[in-house]
């Protein structure tokens, strides 16, 4: 048996160890991301300059999702893992070829993005004044090289994940956050218009994210120059990437449409939407994405060897785990959303009115949180099966639902309508993907046991939310420090949910050594 296969087989017994490592690294990354957002809020509040920066970073963010941390990384792992199971030499040749082609492609993408900025920025923010559009164009030209840096960083992530190494790639975004924090607090002071410092900090953060991974990926990449765009491995990679890129375009179009419509609302609306999205994405990034990342190499390994029952068990475990963590996160954020936003952001230029506006958006986003988390996991199953057409078809449909809902709801609900449209799209996506993967696997994912467990999770999370709200209200009467109030309420809710989940059999010990039952 090859060393790589032995590592994967042994790692099956450590699925939750992998999830734990990714979750810890991602939690550190997300906490640093919160400090990043707090720093930005303190210096820029919900100003029009920050709106311009968010629009300027929109296309690099989209391309990062398409060609870097999204389609490239997820399509790379199944193909690379297949070669790795055959021989190290084949895997090294494929990885070297992808790296060489990336070094040629990314500079071209960056050049086009900078050159075309005066044409697409006015379209993305047609509600901006001419001066505000010019500022966004200037910021775009500074930030666009970020896509090349983070693209190479994503390739390093894919290689390490294929070898069962998760911590360093999950931790690397901390370097990006530190760059942005430096841009907000230090570099911005060097510019007459401080927002330029934020753009420079983002670029430096992308460079740090790449350089941090370089020494850790070297043992797993024996690079030699290969330039073969018509190689079979590249063709397979492209076949996987193209539908995935289309699906991600659909997702990112929803983000761009939200910003475009928000640009017609009051000043600072885009920034408020951004702050609410950060809190919404926190449990998704720390937990749902950690689970999805950890199971992808295992699913790819099991799919390549036609181990159908093992594949099903791993996928069910991923779905169960995502629901187990996301349901209490939804309840907790809903009952403690206002004090959390106030603690994190209400400093400097970020006022009490901004807190309420951000909360009004967040409460509607939370409706769709579970939908997006489950969708993350199911999408990884399709990647592992090297089938992405059906998820793309669903994504196109969801884009239509989201955009239509945006236009229908922005009138009566304003900014909250955009958030509700996002949630509706996420829930419908979850339902359609669930039935699609069931059809592909020709079996039911939702067994009676799993259904009963999900119902338990829902009831316990609801009870936790109610009691946490009552406990926090009591703390407000007796404690004068809001940080202590929120901290104790979070500890109470976590302990209550964890205790009942354990008592109800949801945290049973045999869930940890998952693969011992699979092998």
C-alpha positions in Angstrom: 0.0 0.0 0.0 1.3 3.5 -0.9 2.3 5.8 1.9 -0.4 8.3 0.9 -3.1 5.6 1.1 -1.9 4.5 4.5 -2.0 8.1 5.7 -5.6 8.5 4.4 -6.7 5.2 5.9 -5.3 6.1 9.3 -6.7 9.6 9.1 -10.2 8.1 8.8 -10.0 7.3 12.5 -9.0 10.9 13.1 -11.7 12.7 11.1 -12.6 14.8 14.2 -8.9 15.4 14.9 -8.6 16.9 11.4 -11.8 18.9 11.9 -10.5 20.0 15.2 -7.2 21.2 13.8 -8.9 23.0 11.0 -11.4 24.5 13.3 -8.7 25.8 15.7 -6.7 27.3 12.9 -9.8 28.7 11.3 -11.0 30.1 14.6 -7.7 31.9 15.1 -8.1 33.2 11.6 -11.7 34.3 12.1 -10.8 36.0 15.4 -8.1 37.9 13.7 -10.6 38.7 11.0 -12.9 40.1 13.7 -10.0 42.3 14.9 -9.5 43.3 11.3 -13.1 44.4 11.1 -13.0 46.1 14.4 -9.9 48.0 13.3 -11.6 49.0 10.0 -14.8 50.0 11.9 -12.8 52.1 14.4 -11.0 54.0 11.7 -13.6 54.2 8.9 -17.0 53.4 10.5 -19.6 53.0 7.7 -18.1 55.9 5.6 -18.5 56.4 1.9 -14.7 55.8 1.5 -15.2 52.3 3.0 -18.0 51.7 0.6 -15.6 52.5 -2.3 -13.0 50.1 -0.8 -15.5 47.3 -0.6 -16.5 47.8 -4.2 -12.9 47.9 -5.3 -12.2 44.6 -3.5 -15.3 43.0 -4.9 -13.8 41.7 -8.2 -10.5 40.4 -6.7 -12.7 38.7 -4.0 -14.8 37.1 -6.8 -11.7 35.9 -8.7 -10.2 34.5 -5.5 -13.3 32.4 -5.1 -13.3 31.4 -8.8 -9.6 30.7 -9.5 -8.1 30.3 -6.1 -9.7 29.2 -2.8 -12.8 28.0 -4.6 -12.7 26.2 -7.9 -9.0 25.7 -8.3 -8.4 24.3 -4.8 -11.4 22.0 -4.7 -10.9 20.7 -8.3 -7.1 20.2 -7.7 -7.5 17.9 -4.7 -9.4 15.0 -6.4 -7.1 15.0 -9.5 -3.9 15.3 -7.4 -5.1 12.6 -5.0 -5.7 10.3 -7.9 -2.1 10.8 -9.2 -0.7 10.5 -5.7 -2.4 7.1 -5.2 -0.6 5.9 -8.4 2.9 7.4 -7.8 4.7 10.4 -6.3 6.3 11.2 -9.6 3.0 11.5 -11.4 1.6 13.7 -8.7 4.8 15.9 -8.7 4.6 16.4 -12.4 0.9 17.4 -12.3 1.5 19.8 -9.5 4.5 21.3 -11.2 2.5 21.8 -14.4 -0.3 23.5 -12.6 2.1 25.8 -10.8 3.9 26.8 -14.0 0.6 27.5 -15.8 -0.5 29.5 -12.8 2.6 31.7 -13.0 1.7 32.5 -16.5 -2.0 33.0 -16.1 -2.3 35.0 -12.9 -0.2 38.0 -14.2 -2.5 38.2 -17.3 -5.6 38.2 -15.1 -4.1 41.0 -12.9 -3.2 43.1 -15.9 -6.6 42.8 -17.4 -8.3 43.6 -14.1 -6.3 46.8 -13.7 -6.7 47.9 -17.3 -10.5 47.4 -17.4 -11.2 48.9 -13.9 -12.6 52.2 -15.3 -15.2 50.2 -17.3 -16.5 47.7 -14.7 -16.4 49.8 -11.5 -19.1 52.3 -12.7 -21.3 49.2 -13.5 -20.8 47.6 -10.1 -21.6 50.8 -8.2 -23.8 52.9 -10.5 -25.3 54.5 -7.4 -21.9 56.1 -6.5 -21.0 59.7 -7.4 -18.3 60.2 -10.0 -15.7 61.1 -7.4 -16.6 58.0 -5.4 -16.3 55.8 -8.5 -12.9 57.3 -9.3 -11.7 56.5 -5.7 -13.0 52.9 -6.2 -11.1 52.6 -9.5 -7.8 53.8 -7.8 -8.3 51.3 -5.0 -8.9 48.5 -7.4 -5.6 49.1 -9.2 -3.8 48.7 -5.8 -5.7 45.6 -4.6 -5.9 43.6 -7.9 -2.5 41.9 -7.6 -4.0 40.2 -4.5 -5.6 37.6 -6.8 -2.2 36.3 -8.0 -0.8 36.0 -4.5 -3.8 34.2 -3.0 -4.1 32.0 -6.1 -0.7 30.6 -5.5 -1.5 30.3 -1.8 -4.5 28.2 -2.6 -2.4 25.9 -4.7 -0.2 25.4 -1.7 -3.3 24.7 0.3 -4.5 22.0 -2.1 -1.2 20.2 -2.1 -1.0 20.1 1.7 -4.6 19.1 2.2 -4.1 16.2 -0.2 -1.4 14.9 2.1 -3.7 15.3 5.1 -2.0 18.5 6.3 -4.7 21.0 7.3 -3.5 23.3 10.1 -1.1 25.6 8.2 -3.3 26.3 5.2 -6.2 27.0 7.5 -4.0 29.3 9.6 -2.5 31.2 6.7 -5.4 33.8 6.3 -4.3 35.2 9.7 -1.4 36.8 7.8 -3.9 38.5 5.4 -5.8 39.8 8.4 -2.7 41.1 10.0 -1.9 43.0 6.8 -5.3 44.6 6.7 -5.1 45.5 10.4 -1.7 47.1 9.8 -3.2 48.9 6.8 -6.1 50.3 8.9 -4.1 51.3 12.1 -0.6 52.1 10.8 -0.3 52.4 7.0 -3.4 54.5 6.6 -1.8 57.3 8.7 0.8 57.7 6.0 -1.7 58.7 3.3 -3.6 62.0 2.9 -6.6 59.8 2.1 -6.3 57.0 4.7 -8.4 54.5 2.8 -5.4 53.9 0.5 -3.5 52.5 3.4 -6.2 49.9 3.8 -5.7 48.8 0.2 -1.9 48.6 0.6 -2.4 46.5 3.8 -4.7 44.0 2.0 -2.0 43.5 -0.7 0.7 43.0 1.9 -1.6 40.5 3.7 -2.0 38.5 0.5 1.8 38.3 0.2 2.1 37.2 3.8 -0.5 34.5 3.2 1.6 33.0 0.4 5.1 33.3 2.0 3.9 31.8 5.3 3.0 28.5 3.5 6.1 28.3 1.3 8.4 26.4 3.8 5.5 24.0 4.8 4.6 23.0 1.2 8.2 22.4 0.1 8.4 18.8 1.5 5.3 17.9 -0.5 6.2 19.6 -3.8 9.3 18.5 -5.8 8.9 21.2 -8.5 10.5 21.0 -11.9 9.6 23.1 -14.9 6.7 21.6 -16.9 4.6 23.6 -19.3 2.0 21.3 -20.9 -1.4 22.9 -21.0 -2.8 19.9 -23.0 -1.8 17.3 -20.4 -4.5 14.9 -19.4 -4.4 16.0 -15.8 -4.8 19.6 -16.8 -7.8 18.7 -19.0 -9.4 16.8 -16.1 -8.7 19.8 -13.8 -10.3 22.2 -16.3 -13.3 19.9 -16.8 -13.8 20.0 -13.1 -13.1 23.7 -12.8 -15.3 25.0 -15.6 -18.7 24.0 -14.1 -17.4 24.9 -10.7 -16.3 28.3 -11.9 -19.8 28.8 -13.4 -21.4 27.8 -10.1 -19.2 30.2 -8.1 -19.8 33.0 -10.6 -23.5 32.5 -9.9 -22.8 32.8 -6.1 -20.6 35.8 -6.5 -23.0 37.5 -8.8 -25.5 37.4 -5.9 -22.9 39.3 -3.8 -22.3 41.9 -6.5 -26.0 42.4 -7.1 -26.5 43.0 -3.4 -23.8 45.6 -3.4 -25.1 47.2 -6.5 -28.6 47.6 -5.1 -27.2 48.6 -1.7 -25.2 51.4 -3.4 -28.6 53.1 -4.1 -29.6 53.1 -0.4 -28.2 55.5 2.2 -24.5 56.0 2.6 -22.9 53.2 4.6 -25.4 50.5 3.6 -22.7 48.5 1.8 -20.5 48.7 4.9 -23.4 47.6 7.2 -24.1 44.6 4.9 -20.4 43.8 5.0 -20.2 43.8 8.8 -23.3 41.6 9.2 -21.9 39.2 6.6 -18.7 38.9 8.6 -20.6 37.7 11.7 -22.8 35.5 9.5 -19.7 33.9 7.9 -17.9 33.3 11.3 -19.6 30.0 12.2 -19.6 29.0 8.5 -15.9 29.5 8.2 -14.9 28.1 11.6 -17.1 25.0 11.6 -19.0 24.2 8.3 -15.9 24.9 6.1 -13.6 23.0 8.5 -15.9 20.0 8.3 -16.1 20.2 4.5 -12.4 20.7 4.1 -11.6 17.7 6.3 -13.9 15.3 4.6 -13.0 16.2 1.0 -9.7 14.1 0.8 -11.5 11.2 2.4 -14.5 11.4 0.1 -12.2 11.7 -2.9 -10.2 8.6 -1.7 -13.4 6.6 -1.1 -15.0 7.7 -4.4 -11.8 6.8 -6.4 -11.9 3.2 -5.0 -15.7 2.9 -5.3 -16.2 2.4 -1.6 -19.8 3.4 -1.6 -20.8 2.6 2.0 -17.8 4.4 3.4 -18.5 7.4 1.2 -22.1 7.5 2.5 -21.0 7.2 6.2 -18.5 10.0 5.7 -21.0 12.3 4.0 -23.7 11.6 6.6 -21.2 12.3 9.4 -20.3 15.6 7.7 -24.0 16.7 7.4 -24.7 15.6 11.0 -21.7 17.5 12.3 -22.5 20.7 10.4 -26.1 20.7 11.8 -24.8 19.9 15.4 -22.7 23.0 15.4 -24.6 25.5 13.3 -28.0 25.2 15.0 -26.7 26.5 18.4 -24.6 29.1 16.6 -27.8 30.5 14.9 -29.6 30.6 18.3 -26.7 32.2 20.0 -26.1 34.9 17.4 -29.8 35.7 17.3 -30.2 36.3 21.1 -26.8 38.0 21.6 -26.4 39.7 18.2 -26.8 43.3 19.4 -24.4 43.2 22.3 -21.9 41.2 20.2 -22.0 43.9 17.4 -21.8 46.6 20.0 -18.8 45.0 21.7 -16.9 44.3 18.4 -17.6 47.4 16.3 -19.2 50.3 18.2 -16.0 52.3 18.6 -14.6 55.4 17.0 -16.5 56.2 13.8 -19.0 53.3 14.3 -22.0 54.7 16.1 -25.0 53.1 17.9 -27.2 53.6 14.8 -24.7 51.6 12.8 -25.0 48.8 15.4 -28.8 48.6 15.0 -28.5 48.7 11.2 -26.0 45.9 11.2 -28.1 43.8 13.5 -31.2 44.4 11.4 -29.3 42.8 8.5 -27.8 40.0 10.5 -31.1 38.7 11.9 -32.3 38.1 8.4 -29.0 36.5 7.3 -29.2 34.0 10.1 -32.3 32.4 8.6 -30.2 30.9 5.9 -27.1 29.9 7.9 -27.8 26.2 8.1 -28.7 26.1 4.4 -25.3 27.4 3.4 -23.4 25.1 5.9 -25.1 22.0 4.6 -24.5 23.1 1.0 -20.8 23.4 1.7 -20.7 19.8 2.7 -22.8 18.4 -0.1 -20.8 20.4 -2.7 -17.6 18.6 -1.5 -19.3 15.3 -2.1 -19.9 16.3 -5.8 -16.2 17.4 -6.1 -15.1 14.1 -4.7 -17.2 12.3 -7.3 -15.6 14.6 -9.9 -19.1 15.7 -10.9 -20.0 19.4 -10.8 -22.6 19.8 -13.5 -25.7 19.3 -11.2 -24.5 21.7 -8.5 -23.9 24.3 -11.3 -27.4 23.8 -12.6 -28.8 24.3 -9.1 -26.6 27.4 -8.6 -27.9 29.0 -11.8 -31.5 28.5 -10.6 -30.6 29.8 -7.1 -29.0 32.9 -8.7 -32.4 33.6 -10.4 -34.2 33.1 -7.1 -31.8 35.4 -5.2 -31.8 38.2 -7.8 -35.6 38.1 -8.1 -36.0 38.1 -4.3 -33.6 41.1 -4.1 -35.7 43.2 -6.4 -39.0 42.1 -4.7 -37.8 42.6 -1.1 -35.6 45.7 -1.3 -38.7 47.9 -1.7 -40.6 46.9 1.4 -37.6 45.9 3.6 -34.6 47.9 2.3 -31.2 46.5 3.3 -32.9 43.8 5.3 -34.6 42.6 2.1 -31.2 41.8 0.5 -30.3 39.8 3.6 -33.6 37.9 3.5 -33.2 37.1 -0.2 -29.7 35.7 0.5 -31.3 33.4 3.2 -34.1 32.2 0.9 -31.5 31.3 -1.7 -29.4 29.4 0.8 -32.3 27.3 2.1 -33.5 26.4 -1.4 -30.0 25.5 -2.4 -29.7 23.1 0.5 -32.9 21.4 -0.4 -32.1 21.0 -4.1 -28.5 19.8 -3.4 -29.7 17.3 -0.8 -32.1 15.7 -3.3 -29.5 15.9 -6.1 -26.8 14.0 -4.2 -29.4 11.4 -3.0 -30.3 10.8 -6.7 -26.7 10.5 -7.6 -25.9 8.0 -4.8 -29.2 6.2 -5.4 -29.9 6.0 -1.7 -31.5 8.0 1.1 -29.2 10.2 3.1 -31.7 11.1 5.8 -32.1 7.8 7.7 -34.7 7.6 10.6 -31.8 7.7 13.1 -30.3 10.8 11.5 -33.7 12.5 11.2 -34.4 11.9 15.0 -31.0 13.3 15.8 -31.6 16.4 13.8 -34.9 17.0 15.5 -33.1 16.7 18.9 -30.5 19.2 17.8 -33.2 21.7 16.7 -35.1 21.4 20.0 -32.0 21.7 22.2 -30.8 24.7 20.2 -34.1 26.4 20.6 -34.2 25.8 24.3 -30.6 27.0 24.6 -31.5 30.2 22.8 -34.5 30.9 25.1 -32.6 30.2 28.3 -29.5 32.1 27.2 -31.7 35.2 26.4 -33.2 35.0 29.9 -29.8 34.5 31.5 -28.3 37.4 29.7 -31.2 39.6 30.6 -30.6 38.7 34.3 -26.9 39.5 33.9 -27.6 42.9 32.5 -29.4 43.8 35.8 -26.6 42.6 38.0 -23.3 43.1 36.1 -22.1 46.4 34.7 -19.5 45.2 32.2 -20.9 44.2 28.9 -17.9 42.1 27.9 -18.5 40.0 31.1 -22.2 39.8 30.4 -21.8 38.5 26.9 -18.9 36.2 27.9 -20.9 34.5 30.7 -24.0 34.2 28.5 -21.9 32.5 25.7 -20.4 30.1 28.3 -23.8 29.3 29.7 -25.3 28.6 26.3 -22.4 26.5 25.2 -22.4 24.5 28.4 -26.2 24.0 28.3 -26.2 22.9 24.7 -23.2 20.6 25.1 -24.5 19.0 28.2 -28.0 18.3 26.8 -26.4 17.1 23.5 -24.2 14.7 25.4 -27.1 13.5 27.5 -29.2 13.0 24.4 -26.6 10.9 22.7 -25.6 13.5 20.1 -22.0 13.7 21.4 -21.5 10.0 22.0 -18.0 8.8 22.1 -18.2 6.5 19.2 -18.7 9.4 16.8 -15.1 10.4 17.2 -13.3 7.2 15.8 -15.6 7.3 12.8 -13.5 5.3 10.5 -13.1 2.4 12.9 -16.6 1.5 11.9 -15.8 2.1 8.3 -12.7 -0.1 7.9 
